[in-house]
Amino acid sequence: MIHGVFDPICGLTMLDVNKETPTPPKRGDGAQTVLRAALVLRLVGRFGAARFSDLARESGLANPTLRRLLVSLIEAQLVHHDQETARYRLGSEAYVLGQLAKPEFSFHDLARDSLARLAKLSGDCAFLSALDGLSTVCLHREEGQYPIRTHVLNVGDRHPLGLGAAALAILSTLPDAEVEDILCVNGESIRKARADLDTSTLSQLVADARVTGVALNPGLVFPGSWAIAAAIRAPSGEVLGALTIAAIESRMTPERQQELSKPLLDEVRRIEKLLARFGSGGLAIGKKG
């Protein structure tokens, strides 16, 4: 099964927290405070420049509680408050912790050149997503040169497994029984994004991906935004994440899907060779076991 472990934004071990409803777990006072602070920190990271109202809405915390947590995070230099804009950003200590947590050759680093090549070749957006528990999280977005782009996925965004090309590509590597279990567990989150999306459609897309090696998202997350993705494996065989090329619907015809599938799979193989060369210990965010 897949378990939630490492969060790339704040670098803390915790269970997968759904982006839409990040309700803090109920624990003892001390543990609850730590988990709430971690939640606020990762939300600041996602927004980049967050307003207090943004953090209050997304965290579900009462305003006095949120203020106390922000004051503590600012004192620890994990969060910076811009007095002119009244927005919150990650502080210098958050950057230091991120560098300390980073292995010598991270999964992200090894994929950067591939992302640049795919964006240049396609003219569209290329993404790197990592497996994190029962979700995927976007680690990198590389812009192409085509003037009309799809802007539906940003760094730090999460999708439940089953929603999006990267998630479908990852599911295609798993046994049918596990895919069924995951779609059942993630059903509510998937329906929140697309109420009309049924599991039979997702199961067919997973089956198709097993045949071609490439998963297709035919505008299921946002109408008009299509994508293809291929899963990336560690030398051990476990799935680490996926590479994705996303474009507007008119640029993702069946012919172009086939045209882009080969370079996409070629780049996946390049990354997997680099993982084998440099090792993949600690590179995965989520693990399958």
N, C-alpha and C positions, 0 to 999 in steps of 0.2 A: 504493500500500500504506500501512498504518498503522505508524508508528514510535513507540517509547517515547521520551519526551523529558523533560518537566518534572514533578517530583514536588511536589505542593502542600503536603505536610507539612513537609519540610525545605528545600524550595526549591532542590534540586540537580538538575542534569541527569544522568540515568542511565537505563539500560535498565529496562524494566518488571520489577518483582520480584514474584512471586506471593506473596500473603499467607500461604498455607499452608506454603510451603517457601522461605523467603527466604535461600537459601544464598549467602553472599558470593562474588563472582567471584574466581577465582584470578589475581592480578596480581603485579607486583613489590611489594616490601615497602612502599614509600611509598604507592603507589596502593591497595594492598590495605588499608592502615590507614585511608585516607580513606574508602574504600567501606564498610568495616566500621563506622566511626564514623557515617557517614550512615545506614546501616541501623539502628543502635541509636537514633539520633536520631528517625527516623521511627517506630520501634516505641514509643518513649516517647510521641510525639505521639498515636499511635493509642490506646494504653491510657489516656492521660490521667493516671492515677496508677498507675504500673507497679511491681510487685514485682521484685526481682532474679530470682526464679525464672521470672517471666513472660518477661522479656527473654532469659534463658538458653534457655528452651524455644523461643521463636519465632525467635531469631537463629541457633541452632545453634552458637554460639560456646562455646569452653571457658571455664569460670568465671574463670581468671586473666586471659585476654584481655579478657573482658567487663568485669572490674573495672578494668583499666588504661584502657580506653576511656571508661568512666563517669567515672573520676577526671579525665581530660583534658577531657571535656565539661563537667564541673562547674567546673573551673578556668576554662574559657572562658565560663562562665555561660550555656551553651547548655542545660544540664540543671541542675535543682535537686533536691537530696536532702533530703527531709523527715525530720529526725532522729526525730521522734515516731512517725511511721507507717512509717518505713523504706521509703517509696515514692519513685519518681522521677517528676518532672514536667518539662515544658519550662521552660527558664530565661528570664530577661529578655532575653538577647541573641537567643534564638530568635524572640521576639516582634518585636524590632527588625528582624531580618532579614526576617521575614514582611512587615512594613510597608514596608520598602524595596523588596521584590520586587513589591509590589502596584501594579498600574496605577491611574490616577486613577479609572476606572470599571471594576471587575473584573466578569467574567462572573457571579461569585457575587453581587456587590452588585446588579447589574441584575435578578437573579431573585428577590430577597428578597420584594418585595411580591407577586409572583405566587404564591410558595410560601405566604405568609400567607393570601391569598385562597382558594387551593385547599383548604388545611387547614380554614379556617372554613366554606367552602361544603360540603365533603364530610363534615366531622366526623372524618375519618380523617387518616392521615399523608401529608404531601407531601414529596418528596425532589428534590434537584438532584444529578445525577450528571454527571461530566465524563469525556470520552474521554481515556484515558491509554495510549497504545500499543495493546496488544491486550487492555486491560482497561477497566473503568469504575471510578471512585472516587467515593464519596459525599462531596459537599461540604457538604450541608446537610440537616437533618431538621427538619420543622415539624410539631408535634403538633396534632391536631384535638381536639375536645371529646368524641368518643364514648368511653365508659369502657373498652371492650375494644379494645385496639390491637395492631397487629403490631409486634413489637420485634426484627425479624430483620436490620435494616440500620441501621448507625450511621455517623456521620461518620468518614471514613478507611477504611471497609470497601471492599474491592476484589472485583470479580467478573470472571472472564474473559469476553470478548465471546462471547455465546451463552447466558449464565446470568443470568437476571433480566430484568424488563421493560425497563429502561433499555438493557441490552445488546442485546436483540432489536430495540428501536426504532432503535438506531444501525445495526445490521446491515441493517435494512430499507431503508436509504438507499444501500446499496452494491450493485454488480453481483453477479449470482449466482456468478460464478467467484471473486470475492474473498471472498464469504461462505463458500463451500466451503473455500477455503484457510484462512481464519481458524478455522473450526470444526475443521478437521483439526489445525492447530497447537495449538489450545486443548483438544483432545479429552481429553488426560490430566487437565488441571485440572478440566474439566467432570465427568468420570467420578469424580473424587475426591469431588465434592460430591454427585453422584447417579449411582451406578453403573448404574442402570437407564434412564438417559436417553440416547436415541439421536439421532443427527443428523437423521434424517428428521422427527422431531417438531419439532425446532428450526427446520428449514428450512420446515416448513409454517406455523409461527407467524410466521416472517419474511415469508412470502408473504402471509399474512392481514393483517399490519401494512401492507404496501404498498397493499392495497386500502382499508383503513379509515383509514390515517394514524396508528393507535394500536396499539401492541404489547400483547399480553396475556401475563402470566405466570400460568398457572393452577396455582399452588402447586408449581412445579417445583423451587424452591430449598428451601423449607420447606413441607411439607404444611399446608394450612389458611391459608397466607398468599398472597393473590392480589394482583395489581397490574396497572395499565395505565400505559403511558408513551408519550411522543411525543418525537421527536428535535428538537434545537435546532440551527439552522444559522447560521453567520456570514454576513455580506453576500457574502463570496467564494463561498459555497456549501459550504464545508467544515463537517463536523459537529463541534460543540463538546461536545455531551452530550445529556442528556434530562431532562425533567420526569416525575415519577412520582407516582401516587396509589396507596397500598397499604392494604389492609384485610383483615379476616378473611374467609374464603370466603363466609359467609352474607350479607355486605354487598357482594359483588361479583358479583351475579347478572347475566345477560345484559342485562336491562333497565337495571340501574344502571350497567353498563359503558357503555351507549349514552348514558345521562343525563349521566355524568361526562366523556365524551369531548369534548363540545363546549366546556365551560369549560377543559378541559386544553389543547385545541388553540388556544383563544382566548388563553390565557396564553403559550403558545409563540410565537404571532404578536406579542404585546406585547413579549416579550423580544427577538425578532428585530428589531423596529422600533427598540428602544432600542440594540441593537448597531449598527444602521445609522446611528443618530443620533450615537452617541458613539464609534463605531469599535470594532473588535475586535482590533486589533493586540496580540499578546501575551496574549490572553484564553484561548486554547485551551491545554489541558494536553497533549493529543496531537494529531497532525496526520495527515491522510490525503493521500497523495501518490503 
